[in-house]
Structures are given as C-alpha cells and as structure tokens.
C-alpha cells in the first residue's frame, strides 16, 4: 500500500470513530432531553412516603403558644404534606425573579403576605434541565381539600385547597389581591411543553 493510500485509510478510520462518538453523544443528549422530565416522578413512585407525609401533617397543625414564651425565630416557609414539600419562602424584587426562582420558592412581592390577609402568591419552577426536580415538580399531586401550612414571622397559617386549575400565562388575575386571606401557588405545566400554568388556590382555615 502506498504511503498516500495508507494515510487516507488512517484518516478515514479516525473520522469514522469521531462520527460514531458524535452519534452516540447525540443519542445520549436526546435521551436525556426526552426522559429527564420523568426521572423525579419515577423515583418518587418507587419510594414509601407515608412516614414523611404524616410528619409534615403534624407540623402544619395549629399549636398553642405558652404565655410569656420566647420563640426561636423560624424562617418563613411553606409545607405541603400531599407533595412532601417543606421549603423556605424566598423574598426579592421582580427584577431578580429568575435568579431567585433558580433557588426555590419566590413570594410575588406585589401581592400580600399571610399576616396582612389578601392573596399571598408563591411561585416555583416545575422542571428545568439544570434542576429536574423543581420545588413545585409535584404540585400536580395537590388536590381539593388538601391542607397547606405556611410559617410567616413565627406564626403558623393553615390553608385548605379550594381550587386546582390550569390557565394560560397571560392570565394575570391569579396574582391579583383579594379581600379574603388566601394562598395562590402556581408553576408551569405540562412537563414536556410548559405552555400553561398549574394554579392552586387555598383559603385560610386557622392561624396560631
């Protein structure tokens, strides 16, 4: 075999290996893009969550505070037993919303807070490829009648879900203030084509 032909064969084999590697990489990336949204749900379904859910249900129940007691400051947080959620509530201006949402649940600053009544609005990611299990990934597991606890300024607020709906992202009414104390949570839906918002509305049941 001539040196020229040998060189051509060598480079042909090299290019063939590179092409095979690129093809394998493309298959892996496409597989991840398609399957990643379902990984957290598959793992969730394989586990037993009864003990964790019962623990969270106890945590959101009203408790009486002893007279003249000194409380240890608690972070503001939301607890939803039906989706095994126990997360802090993050604050910040709308201009920083993307950075805040990448770290957890964000309270819409133009809405109310639990201590002031009105509509407290909490927003969280359902799914991102950098964080497949977003804080509101399992928000679809919340049903009518479920209880939601919010700890705000060391006070405990218990809400009951009265509405589960899906609205387009142009529906800004879900963020409007209300005359009655309520809680609104929303995230993107569905997983593969997040063109709408999954909205949970809950009314205040008690405060302790």
C-alpha positions in Angstrom: 0.0 0.0 0.0 1.4 3.4 -0.9 2.0 6.0 1.8 -0.7 8.2 0.4 -3.3 5.5 0.4 -2.3 4.4 3.9 -2.7 8.0 5.1 -6.2 8.2 3.6 -7.2 4.9 5.3 -5.9 6.2 8.6 -7.8 9.4 8.4 -10.9 7.6 7.2 -10.8 5.3 10.3 -10.3 8.4 12.5 -13.3 10.2 11.0 -15.4 7.0 11.3 -14.6 6.8 15.1 -15.3 10.5 15.6 -18.6 10.2 13.7 -19.6 7.2 15.9 -18.7 9.1 19.1 -20.8 12.1 17.9 -23.7 9.9 17.1 -23.6 8.3 20.5 -23.4 11.7 22.1 -26.4 12.9 20.2 -28.4 9.9 21.2 -27.4 10.4 24.9 -28.4 14.1 24.8 -31.7 13.4 23.1 -32.4 10.6 25.5 -31.8 12.9 28.4 -33.9 15.7 27.0 -36.8 13.2 26.5 -36.5 11.2 29.7 -35.2 13.8 32.3 -38.6 15.3 33.0 -39.9 11.9 34.2 -37.0 10.9 36.4 -38.2 12.5 39.6 -41.7 11.1 39.2 -40.3 7.6 38.6 -38.1 7.8 41.7 -41.0 9.2 43.8 -43.3 6.3 42.9 -40.7 3.8 43.9 -40.4 5.2 47.5 -42.7 4.9 50.5 -43.6 8.4 51.7 -46.2 7.7 54.3 -44.0 8.5 57.3 -42.8 11.7 55.8 -46.3 12.8 54.9 -47.6 12.1 58.4 -44.7 14.1 59.9 -45.5 17.1 57.7 -49.2 16.8 58.5 -48.3 17.2 62.2 -46.1 20.2 61.6 -48.8 22.2 59.9 -51.4 21.6 62.6 -52.2 24.6 64.9 -50.3 24.7 68.2 -50.8 26.9 71.3 -48.0 29.1 72.5 -47.3 29.3 76.2 -47.8 32.7 77.8 -44.7 34.9 78.0 -42.7 32.3 75.9 -39.7 33.3 73.9 -39.8 31.8 70.4 -36.8 30.9 68.4 -37.1 32.8 65.1 -38.1 30.5 62.2 -37.6 31.0 58.5 -40.7 31.8 56.5 -41.6 28.5 54.9 -44.4 26.6 53.1 -45.3 23.0 54.0 -47.5 20.8 51.7 -47.8 17.2 53.0 -49.5 15.8 49.9 -46.4 16.7 47.8 -43.9 16.2 50.6 -42.8 19.8 50.3 -41.1 21.7 53.1 -39.3 24.7 51.7 -38.3 28.3 52.7 -40.1 31.2 51.1 -37.7 33.5 49.3 -38.1 37.2 49.0 -36.8 39.6 46.4 -37.7 42.2 43.7 -39.2 41.2 40.4 -36.1 42.2 38.6 -34.3 39.3 40.3 -37.0 36.8 39.9 -35.1 34.4 37.6 -32.2 34.1 40.0 -34.5 33.7 43.0 -36.6 31.0 41.3 -33.5 29.0 40.5 -33.0 28.7 44.3 -36.5 27.9 45.4 -40.0 29.3 46.0 -40.5 33.0 45.5 -43.2 35.2 47.0 -44.6 37.6 44.4 -43.7 40.9 46.1 -46.6 42.8 44.6 -49.1 40.5 46.3 -49.9 40.2 50.0 -48.4 38.3 52.9 -50.2 35.9 55.3 -50.1 38.4 58.2 -51.8 41.1 56.1 -54.6 39.0 54.7 -55.3 39.2 51.0 -53.7 36.9 48.4 -50.3 35.5 49.1 -48.8 34.3 45.9 -46.0 31.8 45.8 -44.2 30.8 42.5 -41.8 28.0 41.8 -40.2 26.1 38.9 -41.8 22.8 37.9 -38.9 21.5 36.0 -35.6 22.7 34.5 -32.9 20.7 32.9 -30.4 22.1 35.4 -32.7 21.1 38.2 -35.1 18.4 37.0 -36.9 18.2 40.4 -38.0 21.8 40.7 -39.6 22.8 44.0 -43.1 22.6 42.5 -42.4 19.5 40.5 -45.1 17.6 42.4 -47.6 20.4 42.6 -49.9 18.3 40.4 -50.3 15.9 43.3 -52.1 18.6 45.4 -55.9 18.0 45.4 -59.1 19.7 46.6 -59.3 19.6 50.3 -55.6 19.2 50.9 -54.0 21.3 53.7 -51.1 23.7 53.2 -49.2 25.2 56.1 -47.3 28.5 56.0 -45.0 29.7 58.7 -44.7 33.5 58.4 -43.0 35.7 61.0 -43.2 32.8 63.5 -46.9 32.5 63.1 -48.5 29.3 61.6 -51.2 29.7 59.0 -53.3 26.7 57.9 -54.9 26.8 54.4 -57.3 24.4 52.7 -57.2 23.9 48.9 -60.4 25.1 47.2 -59.3 25.2 43.6 -57.0 23.4 41.2 -56.9 24.8 37.7 -54.8 25.4 34.5 -54.6 28.8 33.0 -52.6 30.4 30.2 -49.6 32.5 31.2 -51.4 35.6 30.0 -53.9 35.2 32.9 -52.5 37.7 35.4 -55.7 37.6 37.5 -54.3 34.8 39.6 -51.8 37.3 41.1 -54.4 39.9 42.0 -55.0 40.8 45.6 -58.2 39.6 47.3 -60.4 40.8 50.1 -60.2 37.5 51.9 -57.0 35.8 53.1 -55.9 33.2 50.7 -52.9 31.5 49.2 -52.1 31.0 45.5 -49.4 28.8 44.2 -48.5 28.3 40.6 -45.9 26.7 38.3 -45.5 25.8 34.6 -47.4 22.9 33.1 -47.3 20.3 31.5 -43.8 18.9 31.9 -42.8 18.4 28.3 -44.5 21.5 26.9 -44.9 24.1 29.7 -47.2 26.4 27.8 -49.7 26.9 30.7 -49.8 27.4 34.5 -50.9 25.0 37.1 -52.7 27.0 39.8 -53.6 26.0 43.3 -55.8 28.3 45.4 -56.3 27.7 49.1 -58.3 29.6 51.7 -57.2 30.4 55.3 -58.6 28.0 57.8 -56.8 29.0 61.0 -53.8 30.9 62.5 -51.8 30.0 65.5 
